Amino acid sequence: MLNAASRDPAALPRLLLTLLAIALLWPGIQLSELDLGVLLRADSQSEMGRFVAQFWPPAHDEAFIELLVKATLQTLAIATAGMALALLLAIPAGLLASRALSLSAAARSGRPSRLGSLLRWPVRGLLIFLRSVPEIVWALLFVRAVGLGPAAGVLAIAITYSGMLGKVYAEIFESTDQRPAHALMQAGGGRLASFAYGILPNVSAELLSYTVYRWECAIRASVVMGFVGAGGLGQQIDLSIRMFAGGEVASMLLTFLLLVLAADQLSRLLRWRLT
């Protein structure tokens, strides 16, 4: 029998937090109409089994492989071009939304600059708006504006991911040690020079890791947007599903898996080179 000295003093708080989490999650589970028992029904398992059986064997004929390579390159191009356009807005917006290069913070006056605040909050509001609208909604809009094809996917990724990247970049800039940048500004250095030599070396690995991760997410997003006509692997998967060509769908899903694995290895390699 456990005595009072051997009892875990945090047992009661953990129990209360667990009960609180269950109480908060239960309404959400009810609203989502989650019923895992459906998966155990015989008719559901039979239907899923027939659907998965269509995926074997994966398609590998010469004409399809040529189409698959083209769609894969198009998916990579959509994600990369979209990320490049997003960075053009995210980097300056991240700097403007952050207080890392604020002259008042460098002077330790304790009073935020009124001009800086007037500029900072609209930029933060813009970033919130850009990332609050899902990329597939932007894709639907641009498909109507520029027509079917990869251009709509590029623009949708550029808009949504500029908001995501700008917000996280600003947080990364503010979370690092700002004393070297502030010392450079107090010594008369410009803001860009203070950023390049005082902040960037400390956050380059984290920035690069997150950027590559977002590029990986952009690849997945480009596949999803293909279902609304934005080109790439997603559009080919949608066409194959409509034609009940399970083997083609399996080959494209395997290719997509290889793309994600390659992006993950690229992130590891770049982080290793920077650390």
N, C-alpha and C positions, 0 to 999 in steps of 0.2 A: 504493500500500500504506500502511495506517494505521500511524503510529508509536505508541510507547507513550504519548506526551503527548496524542495526540488521541483515545485510547480513552475510552469512557464508564466511569468507575469504578463506576457502579451497575449495569452490564450483568449481571454475575454474580449479584448479589443478586436482581435482577428475574427472571433465568432460574430461579434456585432457588425463588423464590416462585411462579412460574408452574407449575413442575413439582410443587410441593407442593399448589397449588390443584387441579391435574388429578388428583393422587393421592387427594385428599380427595373430589373431586366424582365420580370414576368409580364408586365403590361405590354412591353415591346414584343415579346414572343407571341402574346395573344393577338396583337394588332397585325403582326406579320402572317398570322394563320399558319404557323409552322406545325406540321404534323409528320414526324418522321415515320410513323406507322404506315404511311402510304407506300414507302419504299419496300416494306416487307410483304406487301400483298402479292399474291401469285400472279395476278394479271399485270401488275406494274413490273415485276421482275421479268416476266415473259416478254413484255413489250420492250423493255430496256435491252434484254438479251438479243432480240431480233434486230434492234437498231445498231448495237455494237457489232453484231456479226457481219453487218454490211461493210464494215471498215476493213475487213480482211479478204483478200490480201491487198496491201496498198498498191495503188496504180503506179506503174513504172515504165510505161511504154514511151518511146522516143518523143512522140509529139506532145504528150502530156508533160514530160520532163522539161522540154523546151518552154512550154507555157508556164510551168512552175518556177523555173529560173527567172523568167521575165517578171512574173508577179512578185517574187521575193526581192529582186533588185528594186522594183518599184516601191515596195513597202519600205525598204531601207532608205530609199531616196525621199519618200514622204516624211518619214520620221526625222531624218537628218536635216533636210531643208527646213522643216517646221521648227526644229530646235534651234537652228542657226538664226532664223528670223526672231524667235522668242528671245534669244540671248541679246539681240540688238536692243531690245526694250528692257529686258530684265536686269541687265548689269547697271545701266544708269539709273533705272528706277529703284533698284536695291540700294544704291549709294544715296539717292535722294531720300528714301524712306528711312534710312538708318541715321542714328545720331553719332555714329562712330567718327565722322569727320566734322562734327559740330564745333565751331570755334568757341561757343560758350562752354561746352563740355571740356574742351582742351584748356580753357582758362580757369576751369573749376569755379565759375562764378555762382553756380547753383541756380541760375536763372536761364531757362531755355530761351534761345533767340526767337523773337516774335516772327521775324521774317522766315527763319528756318521752319518754324511750326506752320506758318501759313502755306509753305511749299510742301512740307512733309505730309500733312494730313490729306490733301487732295491726291497725292501720289499713292498713299496707302489705300485711299478709297478706290482709286482706279485699279489697283492690284486686286482688291477684294472683288470688284465687279468682274474683272477678266477671268478670275479663277472660279467664280461662283456659278457661271454658266457652263454646263458640261460640254466637252468638245464635240459630242455627237449632235448637240443642238446647233452649234456653230456650223458643223458639217452640213446639216440639213439646209441651213440658211445659204451657205456658199454654193451648194449643189444647185439651188435655184438661181443663184446670181451668176455663176461662171459655168454651170453645166456639170454633167457627170465627168468624173475623172480625178486624178490625183491632186490637182490644184486646190480643190475644195478641202481635201484632207490636210494639205500643207498649211493653208490659212487657218483652219480650225485649231490645229496643234499650236501654231504660232501664237494665237490669241490666248488660248487657255493656259499654255505652259509659260508664257511670259508672266502671267499673274502668279503662278505657283513658284517659279524660279525667283522672281523679284522678292516675294515675301520671305522665302527661306534664305536667300542671299542676305537680306537686310538683317535677319536674326543671327546669321553666322557672323556677320561683320560686328554686330553689337556684343556677341558672346565672347569674342576673343579679347585678349589683353590689349587695351587701347593706349596704354602708356607710351609705347614707342612712337605711335602716330602723333599723339598729343605733344610729345617732346619735340618732334620734328616741326610741327606747326608752330609751337612756341619759339622755336629757333629761327623762324622765318620761312620755312619750307611751304610750298604750295600744297593744296589738298590732294591733288592727284599724286604728287611725289610722296606725300605722307602715307597715302593709301598703298602705293606700290612698294614702299620699303618698310612701312610700319605695320601694316595689316595683312597684305596679300601673302607674304611668306608664311605666316602662321596659319592661314586658313586655306591654302591652295589645295592640300590633300582632301580636306572635307568638301570644298567646293567642287573639285573634280569628281569625287566619289558620288556626290548627289547629282551632278549634272549627267554622269553616265547612267545613274539609276533612272533619272527622268527620261533619258534617251531610250532606255529599255521600256519604260512605261509608254513612251511615244510610239514605239513599235507595236505594242499591244493595242494602243488606241487606234493606230492606223488600220489594224486588222478589223477592229470593231466598226470603224467608220466606213470600211468597205461595204458593209451590209446596207448602207444608205446610198451607195453609188460613188464613194470617194476613191475607188481604185484599189490596187494592191491585192494582197492575199485574201483579204476579207471579201472583196467582191467576187473573187474566184470561188471561195468557199460557199458563198451564198448561191452562186450559179450551180455548183456541184450538188448542194443539198436539194435545190429545186429539181434537179434531174435525177435525184436518188442515186448519185454516184458516190457511194460510201468509200470506195477505194481511193478516189481522188481526194476526198475530205481527209482521210487518214494520212495520206502523203503530205498534204499541206499542213496538217497539225504537227506532224513530225518535223517538218521544216521549220515551223514556228518555234517548236521546242529547241531546236538547234540554234536558232537566232537568239533566244533568251539565254541559253547557256554561253554562247559566244560573248554576249554583252556582259554577263557576269564575270567571265574570265578576263575580259578587257578591263573591267573595273578593278579587279584584283591586281592585274599587272601594273596599271597606272598608279594605284595606291602604293604598291611595292617600290616603284621607281621614285616616288616622291618622298618616301619615309626613310 
